[in-house]
């Protein structure tokens, strides 16, 4: 009874890992840059008073902070392996699989506000951006000096696995 309940819980957890939403958010207006893996983990880039940026990793209720100088010190000098495999040819990733992988990502929201600083150039770009905005999303030219981008991309691990395992070629 205990073993079956553990196996059922493990199966449910594995199903959640396959179907959990992964989200990448880039918002330069509110200065939020993060990647979220369901409710399990979140890694974000924040301002740091000591250095320019720091990474904030949150796993459940645990918080970890790293600066770029800390990360550089992790990798030490590594020795190259002398053994080489003979006879086995490693197959690289094909263009079609890369295309399927990129098609598995979905853009949830996109907003681009652009100001070149030159009012004449802004006026020339305005009609082009208007027509592009109808096709590509919320794109705009402003004359107020604001430049920002807001992009939110979502995917699920099962879709990434499907792109690699099930190529239609």
N, C-alpha and C positions, 0 to 999 in steps of 0.2 A: 504494500500500500504506500509506504513512504517512498520507495524507489519509483513507483509510477507517478506519484505527485511531483517528485523532483524532475523526472523526465518531461512531464507535461510543462512544468515551469520553465525548464531549459528550452523546450521547443517554442514556447511563447516568447521567451527572451530572444531567441534566434530569429523568429519571425519579425519581432519589433526591430531588431538590428537591420534586417533587410528592407523593411518598409519605412524606417524612420526618415523624416524629412531633413535634408541637408540644405542650409541656406547661407548664401553669401550676400552680405549687405555692404554697399559702399555708398555713403551719404556725406558729401563734402560740405553741405550746408550746415548740418548739425554736428559734423565731424565724428561720425560713427562709422567704424570700419571693423567688421567682425564676421566670423564664420561660426555657425551654430550646427551642432549635430544632434537634432532632436532635443530631448530634455537631458541628455547625458553630458554634453560638453559644449563649451563656447570659448573661442579664442578671439581676442580683440586687440586692436592697436590703440594705445592711449598716449596722451602727452605725458612727458616725464619732466620733473623739475631738474633732475641731474643731467640726463641725456635728452636727445631729441624725442625719442619714442620708447615705449616699453610694451611688451606683450603681456596680456592678462589672460591666463587660462583658468577657466572655472569648470570644475568637474563636480557635479552635484552641488555640495555646499563647501567644497574646498577651493580656495583661491591661491593661485601661484602667479608670481610676477617675474618676468625676465627682461633684462636690458640687452641690447645687441652685443655689448662687450662681454656679458656673461655667456652668451651663446657661442661667440668666437673662441672662448677658452675651453669649450667642451672638446672640440676636435684637436687631438694631439697629433704628433707625427706618426703616421701609420706606415707599416712595412707593406710593400707590394708582395703579393703571393707569387712564388716562383713556379708553381705548378700551372700548366696550361693543358686544357683539354684538347685532345686531338680527335679528329674524325666527326665531332658533333658540330653541326652548323646551327647557330642560334637564329631563329626566324624573328625578324623585327616586326614591329607593328605596321600594318598596311594603312594606306591612305583611306581606304573605305572604312576601316574600324575607327580611325580618328574621326571621320565624318559622322559615323553613327554615335560615337561618344559625345561629340559636340551637339548633335541633335537631341540627345537625351536631356540636356539642360533646358529649363524653361525660364524665361524672363518674366518675373512676376510684376515688376514695375520698373519704368525707365523714365527719367526726366533729365533734360539737359538745358541749362540756361547759359547763354554765351554772350559775352560782350568783348569785342576786340579792342576797345579803347579808342577807335577811330569811328566817329559817327557816319562818315561817308561810306566806309567799308561795311559798317553795320546795315546801312540802308541798302547797299547793293546785295548783301547776303540775305536780307529779310525775305524776299520772294522765294529764293531757293530753299531756305530753311522751312518756310511755310509749306511748300510742296513735299519736302522730305518728311516733315512732321506728320503729314497725313498718312504716310506709308510706314514710317519707322516708330512712331510713338510720340511722346510729348517732348518736342524739340522747340526751342524758342531763342530768339535774339532779343536782347533787351538793351536799352540805352542808359541803364542805371549803374553800370560798373560791377554787376554781379556775375560771377562765373561759378557755377556749381553743377555737379552731376549727382544723381541719385539712381542707383542701380540695385536691384534685388533679384538674385538668381536662385532657383530652387532645383533640387534633384533628389533622387532616392537611390540608395546603393543597389537595389534590385534592377533599376534601369541601367546603371553602369555595368553591372554583370551581364545583363542581357545584350548590351552593345558589344561586349567582348566574346561572349559564348555563342551567340546566335547571329553570326554575320550572314546577310542575304547576298551571297555573291555567286 
